C-alpha cells in the first residue's frame, strides 16, 4: 500500500474507490493519511520489526492501516474479520502485536479480546472516538501529526496467518531486509510480472482485504499507480456492474465467486459490458474444471489461474488456452522448484499423485512455532510443503488433487474428495458442497457429502438420492457418497476456503468445535 512517487506525480489520481458509496481517496490523501498513522505508531514506541494487527471489515481506512507499517519497517497482521474474541486473542498474542487497529463494526469483539491481551497497549478505532487512554479514535489521535514521511522510513511487510481450515492458524514470517519502502521484496517483483500489472490499471477487489491474494494484488496496484475499486462484500451482480461502471482492467477472484456468477439468471449475466477486462486471476482454492470451462466460454482467454500458498513457497500459472489443453491444471512452475514426492520422500511417477514440495523459493518460518516450521520442511531443510497433494502430467503441468489432511481411506483405498465436490457443485440444485470421510465400522471411513441447496430447493431424501445417482454417473463406486446431509449454509470463508474440519468433527464425535 506504498504510494511512493505517485503521490507527487499524480496526486489527484484516485488511489481507491469504495464500491458501495463511490467515496474516492486520491494518492495525495492516502499518502497523507498513511504518514500520519506512521507517526502515531512511531510515537507510541514501535520500532522496526515490531508487530501490530488490523482487525476490520473492508472499509475506507484499511489501506492506510497497512501502508503505515509498509513504510515504517513493521510486520502488520491482517486478521480474519469474522473471528470471535477468543480467536482474536490467539492471533494478537501469537503475533506479539503491540497495537490493534479496528473499526466501530468490530469494536465489541476487539474490546472483549483486549481484556486478555495486556501486551496490546493501544487500540485505534479508525471511524470512532476515543473512550480511554488505551482505546483511541484515529482522527483524534493523529490530529496535528505530520502528513510527511517519518524520518527513518524502511520497508515493512505483512505477516499473515494461514486460514486455519485444518488446524490452528500459523503466522508466516519472512525475513525483512533493512531497505527503503520503495524497494519491495523480490516475491512481489515476480507477482507484478506474473499478473501483468501496469501503471493506470483499474483493479476490482471483491475479496476480504485480510487475505493474502487481495493483500498482494491491492498493494501492487497502488505501487504501480493504478486505482483499486474495493467491494465491501462480494455480490455477483454488483461485481459485473462495477466492471462496466469503472472500466475495470484487472481483477482477482476465488472459484466460489465464479460459481455464484454462473448461477445468475442469463439476463443478469449478459446485461453488463465486460470488454475492458484484460486479466482475471483466480486462486485461493482449486477451481472445478466444469466451472472453469463455463467461465472461459463466457469471459474468453483473459482468465488466468495460479497456485501458491500464503507461505509463498513457489507459484504455478496457467492461461486459458493451456488450461483447456490440460484440463484441471493449475499451471507450470513459474517461481520455485516443485517436486511430487511419496510418503518415503521419493519422486512420484508422472501422473501419480503425491505431496507437493517446493525447493524453498522465498525463505519463511512459522512465527513462534519452530515445531510447525520443522514439520513443513524436509529433513535437510531444502524443501517445504503445506500438505497439498497433486501430480504433474507429461507436459510438466501441475494438477491439484486435494489436501493430504482431507484424504479418505475407505477399505484401504485412498479417495480425494475434491473430485466429488467439483462434480456436485455443477448440479443445478446445488449451491455449495463439501465431501469428507466419516466413520464406517467395516471400511474405516466412508464418503459423506454435505450440501447447501439452491434457494427454493427442498432438501429431502429424494434430492439426496438424485445427487447420489448423479455422482454415480461419473465417479467410480467407492468415490460416490454413501449418504448426503443438508445445511442452509456451509462454513465457507469469503476467500473461498471451506472450514471442512468444522463439518467433519461432528461425525467423529468432536461436537461443535471451532478452529482457532
Buried (B, 14 or more C-beta within 10 A) or exposed (E): BBBBEBBEEBBEBBBBBBBEEEEBBBBBBBBBBBBBBBBBBBEBEBEBEBBBBBBBBBBBBBBBBBBBBBBBBBBBBBBBBBBEBEBBBBBBBBBBBBBBBBBBBBBEBBBBBBEBBEEBBBBBBBBBEBEEEEBBBBBEBBEEBEBEBBEEBBBBBBBBBBBBBBBBBBBBBBEBEEEEBEEBBEBBEBBBEBBEBBEEBBBBBBBBBBBBBBBBBBBBBBBBBBBBBBBBEBBBBBBBBBBBBBEBBBBBBBBBBBBBBBBBEEEEBEEBEBEEBBBBBBBBBBBBBBBBBBBBEBBEEBBBBBBBBBBBBBBBBBBBEBBBEBEBBBBBBBBBBBBBBEEEBEEBEEEEBBBBBBBBBBEBBBBBBEEBBEEBBBEEEEBBBBBBBBBBEEEBBBBBBBBBBBBBEBEEEEBBBBBBBBBBBBBEBBBBBBBBBBEBEEBBBBBBBBBBBEEEBEBEEEBBEEBBEBBEEEBEEBBBBBEBBBBEEBBBBBBBBBBBBBBBBBBEEEEEEBBB
